Amino acid sequence: MHTRFPQISNLSDLRTYVNETLCDRYELQTDAFEMTERILRRAGRPCGVYFCLHGPRAVKFTAIWETDHNRILFYDSTGERFLKTQLSDAPSLERAAA
């Protein structure tokens, strides 16, 4: 498993990074498949974002940005983690969760 350290300063850049990383990994055309997201909450407060790329033949690839450690964890279609990305700056999740 590899670790990367990109500069991401807003949620739009985060979405783009997740989409491009998943598409590159599985040799998919970027933005050709729908990507959904859901804000994760702990005790009523936002604590991360779950991303799901809905690929060909109903295959799903996922990533979770967890704010406690400010990292993105990427998973393949079987649920095995293949990449961990440590972010140096955290986008604001509070505004998106409102």
C-alpha positions in Angstrom: 0.0 0.0 0.0 1.3 3.4 -1.0 1.0 6.8 0.8 0.7 10.1 -0.9 0.9 13.7 0.4 -1.0 16.1 -1.9 -2.1 19.7 -1.3 -5.9 19.9 -1.3 -7.5 23.1 0.0 -11.2 22.7 -0.7 -13.9 20.1 -1.2 -14.0 20.5 -4.9 -10.3 19.7 -5.2 -10.9 16.7 -2.8 -13.7 15.3 -5.0 -11.5 15.7 -8.1 -8.6 14.0 -6.5 -10.7 11.1 -5.3 -12.3 10.7 -8.7 -9.0 10.9 -10.6 -7.3 8.5 -8.2 -10.0 5.8 -8.5 -10.2 6.2 -12.3 -6.4 6.1 -12.7 -6.2 2.9 -10.6 -8.8 1.1 -12.6 -8.0 2.6 -16.0 -11.4 4.3 -16.3 -12.1 7.5 -18.1 -12.3 10.4 -15.6 -15.9 11.6 -15.1 -17.3 8.9 -17.2 -19.0 7.2 -14.2 -21.1 8.6 -11.5 -19.5 9.3 -8.1 -21.7 9.8 -5.1 -20.8 11.0 -1.7 -22.2 11.0 1.8 -21.1 13.0 4.9 -20.3 10.7 7.8 -21.3 11.8 11.3 -20.2 10.8 14.7 -22.3 12.0 17.7 -24.2 14.3 15.3 -21.0 16.1 14.1 -19.5 15.6 10.6 -16.3 13.4 10.8 -15.7 12.5 7.2 -17.0 11.9 3.7 -17.7 8.6 2.0 -17.1 8.6 -1.8 -18.4 5.8 -4.1 -17.5 5.6 -7.8 -20.1 3.5 -9.6 -18.0 1.8 -12.3 -18.8 -0.5 -15.2 -20.9 -3.7 -14.6 -22.2 -2.3 -11.2 -18.7 -2.4 -9.7 -18.2 0.1 -6.9 -14.9 1.6 -5.8 -14.8 3.7 -2.6 -12.8 6.2 -0.6 -13.3 7.7 2.8 -11.9 11.0 3.9 -11.7 10.9 7.7 -11.1 14.2 9.3 -9.7 13.0 12.6 -6.4 12.1 10.9 -7.0 14.1 7.8 -6.4 11.3 5.4 -8.2 9.5 2.5 -8.4 5.8 2.5 -9.0 4.1 -0.9 -10.7 0.7 -1.3 -11.1 -1.6 -4.2 -14.3 -3.4 -5.1 -13.6 -6.2 -2.6 -13.1 -3.8 0.3 -9.3 -4.1 0.4 -7.5 -0.9 1.0 -5.0 -0.1 -1.7 -3.9 3.5 -1.0 -3.7 5.9 1.9 -3.4 9.7 1.3 -2.3 11.9 4.1 -3.5 15.5 3.5 -1.3 18.4 4.8 -4.2 20.9 4.9 -7.9 20.0 5.6 -10.8 21.4 3.6 -13.6 22.7 5.7 -16.3 20.0 6.2 -18.4 22.1 8.5 -19.8 24.3 5.6 -20.6 21.4 3.4 -22.4 19.6 6.3 -24.7 22.6 7.0 
